[in-house]
Amino acid sequence: MRAKDTPAPVRAPVATASGMPPVVDPNNLYSEIGAAHLSPAVRGDLERVYVPNLRSNDVSVIDPNTMKVVDRFKVGISPQHVIPSWDLRTLWVANNAERQDTGSLTPIDPSTGKPGKQVDVDDPYNMYFTPDGKSAIVVAEARRRLDFRDPHTMAMQYKIDVPNCGGINHAEFSIDGKYALFTCEFDGAIAKIDLVNRSVLGYLKLSMPATRVREGFDPRNPGASEICTRKKGMPQDVRISPDGKRFYVADMMADGVHIVDGTSFTKVGFIPSGPGTHGLYPSRDGKYLYITNRGTHKIHGKRKGPGSVDVLEFASEKIVAHWAIPNGGSPDMGNVSADGKSLWLAGRFDDVVYRIDTKSGDVRSVKVGGEPHGLTVWPQPGRYSLGHTGNLR
């Protein structure tokens, strides 16, 4: 790796997909999510944290300044994520109605914090947006399918079947917007999707490490490591490096982050983290990646497990800080505050939300509904949203 004090090499402009906004800094595609880059589109929006509660079928709304729940409203069945639209004007609650055929999307007006009329949509576990903003991508997990829909009306445009991607759920886009990687949670793999030609380019099985963390153990304690006998991982969130060359894939069975070269579509490394590695969120300056560890390998874990957050430095690909949740917890999905000073995460199995100081690692919590999942913090800096809980560029 290059030394920290060596200037980044000058790179040619990125030839992006048609209609995609230009990449301002090819060395740091996160350059436009800094605290000073709030879009005029979000001016006047309420400062809120929107928390989908999977088990209680509602959304808790937190005022981050008072650390109080100031509203709570019902949505569809099994709300999974709150997703900012490409144009930053709507927050969509993805209600995938697990094991039922009554999936829906609930719009929230971020200027009022109030929900609108829900839209019936088949199996919306998660949702993303094409880099040109012309389509919403509804991730129909149970159908092994990506549904491309009108980003405002949600009318179907076309679909891409991804038959060998069981548990398709989280995604990240290439720096040029021409392809995306989607994780296949139940197949221990990732799929590469050609967004230009609307096709599946291939699948990559992610190999497991030699060791992982024992169930219920703090990874820093003696005896926490065990031989990994599991043959298949369970990949979750995925994020791209600032220069667009590598993808980082969280794996809750491998207890760490796989490193994948996007161009060659090969695994090139692995970074151990903690038990149940799950969510990935870049810092506002694009220098660090916050890695959440849910504290368990189980899909339905116990309260007060050894949950934690690790901080990865992009430049060195080293873990530079480890923040344990005091008295145990289950940090899952979330995002960083607009000023970058706080990391907000759902405490999945503890029915709370954590606010973590990104300098000290100090943790405060707020009680919310049943089984909080993919919360979003609003507003966030950036020009447009690629979806999930706020993948802005």
C-alpha positions as CSV (number, residue, x, y, z in Angstrom):
1,M,0.0,0.0,0.0
2,R,1.2,3.5,-0.6
3,A,2.3,5.6,2.3
4,K,-0.3,7.8,3.9
5,D,1.6,11.0,3.2
6,T,2.1,10.2,-0.6
7,P,-0.3,12.1,-2.8
8,A,-2.8,9.9,-4.7
9,P,-1.9,9.4,-8.3
10,V,-3.8,11.5,-10.9
11,R,-6.4,9.3,-12.5
12,A,-8.2,9.8,-15.8
13,P,-11.9,10.7,-15.5
14,V,-14.2,7.8,-15.1
15,A,-16.2,6.9,-18.2
16,T,-19.6,6.4,-16.5
17,A,-22.8,4.6,-17.6
18,S,-25.1,6.8,-19.7
19,G,-27.1,9.2,-17.6
20,M,-25.1,8.7,-14.4
21,P,-23.8,11.8,-12.7
22,P,-20.0,12.2,-13.1
23,V,-17.5,10.9,-10.6
24,V,-16.0,14.1,-9.1
25,D,-12.9,12.4,-7.6
26,P,-11.8,9.1,-9.2
27,N,-9.6,8.5,-6.1
28,N,-12.5,8.9,-3.7
29,L,-16.0,8.2,-5.0
30,Y,-17.2,9.2,-1.5
31,S,-16.0,12.8,-2.0
32,E,-19.5,14.1,-2.3
33,I,-20.9,12.6,1.0
34,G,-18.9,14.9,3.2
35,A,-20.7,16.9,5.9
36,A,-20.5,20.1,3.7
37,H,-22.3,18.5,0.8
38,L,-26.0,18.6,1.8
39,S,-28.0,18.9,-1.3
40,P,-30.5,21.7,-1.8
41,A,-33.1,18.9,-2.3
42,V,-33.0,18.1,1.5
43,R,-33.1,21.7,2.7
44,G,-35.8,21.9,5.4
45,D,-36.1,18.2,5.9
46,L,-36.5,17.1,9.5
47,E,-33.5,15.7,11.3
48,R,-34.8,12.2,12.1
49,V,-33.8,8.6,12.4
50,Y,-36.3,6.2,10.8
51,V,-36.3,2.7,12.3
52,P,-38.3,-0.2,10.7
53,N,-39.4,-2.7,13.3
54,L,-39.6,-6.0,11.7
55,R,-41.6,-7.8,14.4
56,S,-44.0,-5.0,15.3
57,N,-44.7,-3.9,11.7
58,D,-44.1,-0.2,12.4
59,V,-41.6,2.5,12.1
60,S,-40.1,4.4,15.1
61,V,-39.0,7.9,14.5
62,I,-36.2,9.3,16.6
63,D,-35.2,13.0,17.1
64,P,-31.4,12.6,17.2
65,N,-31.1,15.9,19.1
66,T,-33.2,14.8,22.0
67,M,-32.6,11.0,21.7
68,K,-36.4,10.5,22.0
69,V,-38.9,8.6,19.9
70,V,-41.2,11.3,18.7
71,D,-43.5,9.3,16.4
72,R,-44.4,5.7,15.6
73,F,-46.6,4.6,12.8
74,K,-47.8,1.3,11.3
75,V,-46.6,0.2,7.9
76,G,-46.9,-3.1,5.9
77,I,-45.9,-6.5,7.1
78,S,-42.2,-7.2,7.9
79,P,-40.6,-3.8,7.3
80,Q,-36.9,-4.5,6.5
81,H,-35.2,-1.3,5.4
82,V,-35.9,2.5,5.1
83,I,-34.5,3.6,1.7
84,P,-33.8,7.1,0.4
85,S,-35.0,7.6,-3.2
86,W,-32.5,8.5,-5.9
87,D,-33.8,12.1,-6.0
88,L,-33.7,12.3,-2.1
89,R,-37.3,13.3,-1.9
90,T,-38.9,10.1,-0.6
91,L,-37.9,7.6,2.0
92,W,-39.4,4.2,1.2
93,V,-40.1,1.5,3.8
94,A,-39.6,-2.0,2.2
95,N,-42.3,-4.3,3.7
96,N,-41.5,-7.7,2.2
97,A,-44.2,-9.6,4.1
98,E,-42.1,-12.7,4.9
99,R,-43.6,-15.9,3.6
100,Q,-46.7,-14.0,2.4
101,D,-47.8,-12.4,-0.9
102,T,-48.7,-9.0,0.5
103,G,-45.5,-7.1,0.1
104,S,-45.5,-3.3,-0.1
105,L,-43.6,0.0,-0.1
106,T,-44.6,2.8,2.3
107,P,-43.5,6.3,1.3
108,I,-42.4,8.8,3.9
109,D,-42.2,12.5,3.2
110,P,-38.9,13.6,4.9
111,S,-40.1,17.2,5.1
112,T,-42.9,16.2,7.5
113,G,-41.8,12.7,8.7
114,K,-45.2,11.3,7.9
115,P,-46.1,8.2,5.8
116,G,-48.2,8.2,2.6
117,K,-50.3,5.6,0.9
118,Q,-48.5,2.3,0.6
119,V,-47.8,0.8,-2.9
120,D,-48.3,-3.0,-3.4
121,V,-45.0,-4.5,-4.6
122,D,-44.0,-8.1,-4.8
123,D,-41.5,-9.2,-2.1
124,P,-39.5,-6.0,-1.5
125,Y,-36.8,-7.2,0.9
126,N,-34.5,-4.3,-0.1
127,M,-34.4,-1.6,-2.8
128,Y,-31.7,0.2,-4.8
129,F,-31.7,2.6,-7.7
130,T,-29.8,2.5,-11.0
131,P,-27.0,5.1,-11.1
132,D,-28.9,7.1,-13.7
133,G,-32.0,7.3,-11.5
134,K,-34.3,5.8,-14.1
135,S,-35.2,2.7,-12.2
136,A,-35.8,1.5,-8.7
137,I,-34.4,-2.0,-8.2
138,V,-36.7,-4.0,-5.9
139,V,-34.7,-7.0,-4.5
140,A,-37.3,-9.7,-4.5
141,E,-35.3,-12.1,-2.3
142,A,-37.7,-15.1,-2.2
143,R,-38.1,-14.9,-6.0
144,R,-34.4,-14.7,-6.7
145,R,-35.2,-11.8,-8.9
146,L,-34.4,-8.1,-9.4
147,D,-37.4,-6.1,-10.4
148,F,-36.7,-2.8,-12.2
149,R,-39.5,-0.3,-11.6
150,D,-40.4,3.3,-12.2
151,P,-38.7,5.1,-9.3
152,H,-41.8,7.2,-8.5
153,T,-44.9,5.0,-9.3
154,M,-43.1,1.6,-8.9
155,A,-44.7,0.4,-12.1
156,M,-42.8,-2.6,-13.4
157,Q,-40.3,-1.9,-16.2
158,Y,-38.4,-5.2,-16.6
159,K,-36.8,-7.9,-14.4
160,I,-33.6,-9.9,-14.2
161,D,-33.8,-13.4,-12.9
162,V,-30.8,-14.4,-10.7
163,P,-31.6,-18.1,-10.2
164,N,-28.3,-19.2,-8.5
165,C,-28.5,-16.4,-5.9
166,G,-30.4,-17.8,-3.0
167,G,-31.2,-15.0,-0.5
168,I,-30.3,-12.2,-2.8
169,N,-30.4,-9.0,-0.7
170,H,-27.6,-6.4,-0.5
171,A,-25.8,-4.7,-3.3
172,E,-23.1,-2.2,-4.3
173,F,-22.4,-0.5,-7.7
174,S,-19.1,-0.2,-9.6
175,I,-17.5,3.2,-9.8
176,D,-18.7,3.6,-13.4
177,G,-22.2,2.4,-12.7
178,K,-22.1,-0.3,-15.3
179,Y,-22.4,-3.3,-13.1
180,A,-23.4,-4.2,-9.5
181,L,-22.5,-7.0,-7.1
182,F,-25.4,-8.5,-5.1
183,T,-24.8,-10.8,-2.1
184,C,-26.4,-14.3,-2.1
185,E,-27.0,-14.9,1.6
186,F,-28.1,-18.5,1.5
187,D,-25.7,-19.7,-1.2
188,G,-22.5,-18.1,0.3
189,A,-21.8,-16.3,-2.9
190,I,-22.1,-13.0,-4.8
191,A,-23.7,-12.3,-8.2
192,K,-22.3,-9.8,-10.8
193,I,-25.1,-8.0,-12.7
194,D,-24.5,-6.2,-16.0
195,L,-26.7,-3.1,-15.7
196,V,-26.1,-2.0,-19.3
197,N,-27.0,-5.3,-21.0
198,R,-29.4,-6.4,-18.2
199,S,-27.9,-9.8,-17.6
200,V,-26.1,-11.9,-15.0
201,L,-22.4,-11.9,-15.6
202,G,-21.6,-14.7,-13.2
203,Y,-21.4,-15.9,-9.6
204,L,-18.5,-16.1,-7.1
205,K,-18.5,-18.6,-4.3
206,L,-16.8,-17.0,-1.2
207,S,-14.3,-19.4,0.5
208,M,-14.4,-19.6,4.3
209,P,-11.5,-18.8,6.6
210,A,-9.6,-21.4,8.5
211,T,-10.9,-20.1,11.9
212,R,-13.7,-18.0,13.2
213,V,-15.1,-16.7,16.5
214,R,-16.8,-19.2,18.9
215,E,-20.5,-18.6,19.3
216,G,-21.1,-16.3,22.3
217,F,-17.5,-15.3,22.7
218,D,-15.9,-11.8,22.6
219,P,-13.2,-12.1,19.8
220,R,-10.6,-10.3,22.0
221,N,-10.7,-12.9,24.8
222,P,-8.5,-16.0,25.0
223,G,-10.0,-19.1,23.6
224,A,-12.4,-17.1,21.4
225,S,-11.2,-18.7,18.1
226,E,-12.3,-22.0,16.8
227,I,-11.6,-24.0,13.6
228,C,-14.2,-23.1,11.0
229,T,-15.9,-26.3,9.8
230,R,-18.7,-24.5,8.0
231,K,-18.3,-24.8,4.2
232,K,-20.6,-22.0,3.2
233,G,-20.8,-18.4,4.3
234,M,-23.7,-16.0,4.7
235,P,-22.7,-12.7,3.0
236,Q,-24.6,-9.6,4.0
237,D,-23.8,-6.0,3.2
238,V,-21.3,-5.0,0.5
239,R,-19.3,-1.7,-0.1
240,I,-16.8,-0.4,-2.6
241,S,-13.4,1.1,-1.9
242,P,-12.9,4.8,-2.4
243,D,-11.0,4.2,-5.6
244,G,-13.5,1.8,-6.9
245,K,-11.1,-1.2,-7.3
246,R,-12.2,-3.4,-4.5
247,F,-15.5,-4.5,-2.9
248,Y,-15.8,-5.4,0.8
249,V,-18.4,-8.1,1.6
250,A,-19.5,-8.7,5.2
251,D,-20.1,-12.4,6.1
252,M,-21.9,-13.2,9.3
253,M,-20.7,-16.9,9.2
254,A,-17.1,-16.1,8.4
255,D,-16.8,-13.3,11.0
256,G,-15.1,-10.9,8.7
257,V,-15.0,-9.1,5.4
258,H,-14.1,-10.7,2.1
259,I,-12.2,-8.5,-0.4
260,V,-13.2,-8.9,-4.0
261,D,-11.6,-7.4,-7.1
262,G,-14.6,-6.2,-9.1
263,T,-13.0,-6.3,-12.5
264,S,-11.6,-9.8,-12.4
265,F,-14.5,-10.9,-10.1
266,T,-12.1,-12.8,-7.8
267,K,-11.6,-12.9,-4.1
268,V,-8.3,-11.3,-3.2
269,G,-8.3,-11.2,0.6
270,F,-10.1,-11.5,3.9
271,I,-10.2,-9.2,7.0
272,P,-11.3,-10.9,10.3
273,S,-13.7,-8.9,12.3
274,G,-16.2,-10.1,15.0
275,P,-19.0,-12.7,15.3
276,G,-21.9,-12.1,12.9
277,T,-20.2,-9.5,10.7
278,H,-23.1,-7.7,9.0
279,G,-23.2,-4.0,8.0
280,L,-20.7,-1.7,6.3
281,Y,-20.8,2.1,6.3
282,P,-18.1,4.5,5.1
283,S,-17.1,7.5,7.1
284,R,-18.0,11.0,5.8
285,D,-14.4,11.6,4.7
286,G,-14.1,8.3,2.9
287,K,-11.1,7.2,5.0
288,Y,-12.8,4.5,7.2
289,L,-15.3,1.8,6.9
290,Y,-17.5,1.0,10.0
291,I,-18.1,-2.8,10.3
292,T,-20.9,-4.0,12.5
293,N,-20.7,-7.4,14.2
294,R,-24.1,-8.7,15.3
295,G,-22.6,-10.9,18.0
296,T,-23.9,-14.2,16.7
297,H,-23.9,-16.6,13.8
298,K,-27.6,-17.2,14.3
299,I,-30.3,-15.6,12.2
300,H,-32.4,-15.1,15.3
301,G,-30.0,-14.3,18.1
302,K,-30.3,-13.7,21.8
303,R,-30.2,-10.4,23.6
304,K,-27.0,-8.9,24.9
305,G,-24.6,-10.9,22.8
306,P,-21.0,-9.9,22.2
307,G,-21.9,-7.3,19.5
308,S,-19.4,-4.7,18.4
309,V,-18.2,-2.4,15.7
310,D,-14.8,-2.5,14.0
311,V,-13.2,0.4,12.2
312,L,-11.3,-0.4,9.0
313,E,-8.9,2.1,7.5
314,F,-9.3,1.9,3.7
315,A,-5.8,2.9,2.9
316,S,-4.1,0.1,4.9
317,E,-7.0,-2.4,5.1
318,K,-6.3,-2.7,8.8
319,I,-8.7,-2.6,11.7
320,V,-7.7,0.5,13.7
321,A,-10.4,0.5,16.4
322,H,-12.8,-1.9,18.1
323,W,-15.9,-0.7,19.9
324,A,-17.8,-3.3,22.0
325,I,-21.4,-2.6,22.9
326,P,-21.5,-2.1,26.7
327,N,-23.2,-5.1,28.5
328,G,-23.7,-6.7,25.1
329,G,-25.9,-6.0,22.1
330,S,-26.6,-6.7,18.4
331,P,-25.6,-3.9,16.1
332,D,-27.0,-4.5,12.6
333,M,-27.9,-2.0,9.9
334,G,-27.9,1.8,10.0
335,N,-25.8,4.8,8.8
336,V,-23.7,7.8,9.8
337,S,-25.1,11.1,10.8
338,A,-24.8,14.0,8.4
339,D,-21.9,15.6,10.4
340,G,-20.1,12.2,10.6
341,K,-20.0,12.4,14.4
342,S,-22.4,9.6,15.1
343,L,-23.0,6.1,13.8
344,W,-26.6,5.0,14.2
345,L,-27.3,1.3,14.3
346,A,-30.3,-1.0,14.9
347,G,-29.9,-3.3,17.9
348,R,-31.6,-6.2,16.1
349,F,-32.2,-8.6,18.9
350,D,-32.3,-6.0,21.8
351,D,-35.1,-3.8,20.5
352,V,-33.0,-0.7,20.8
353,V,-31.1,1.7,18.5
354,Y,-27.4,2.6,19.3
355,R,-25.8,6.0,18.7
356,I,-22.0,5.5,18.7
357,D,-19.6,8.4,18.9
358,T,-17.3,7.9,15.9
359,K,-14.3,9.4,17.7
360,S,-14.5,7.7,21.1
361,G,-16.8,4.7,20.4
362,D,-19.1,5.8,23.3
363,V,-22.5,4.2,23.0
364,R,-26.0,5.5,23.9
365,S,-29.2,3.7,23.2
366,V,-32.9,4.4,22.6
367,K,-35.7,1.9,23.1
368,V,-37.7,1.2,19.9
369,G,-40.2,-1.4,18.6
370,G,-39.8,-5.2,18.0
371,E,-36.7,-6.3,16.1
372,P,-35.4,-3.1,14.5
373,H,-33.6,-3.6,11.2
374,G,-32.4,-1.3,8.3
375,L,-32.7,2.2,9.8
376,T,-31.8,5.3,8.0
377,V,-30.5,8.6,9.2
378,W,-31.9,11.7,7.5
379,P,-30.9,14.0,6.0
380,Q,-27.6,12.7,4.6
381,P,-25.1,14.5,2.4
382,G,-24.7,13.6,-1.3
383,R,-26.1,14.3,-4.8
384,Y,-28.2,11.1,-5.2
385,S,-29.0,7.9,-3.5
386,L,-28.3,4.4,-4.8
387,G,-30.6,2.9,-2.2
388,H,-30.4,0.6,0.8
389,T,-30.2,2.6,4.1
390,G,-28.4,5.5,2.3
391,N,-25.7,4.6,-0.2
392,L,-25.2,8.2,-1.4
393,R,-22.7,9.5,-3.9
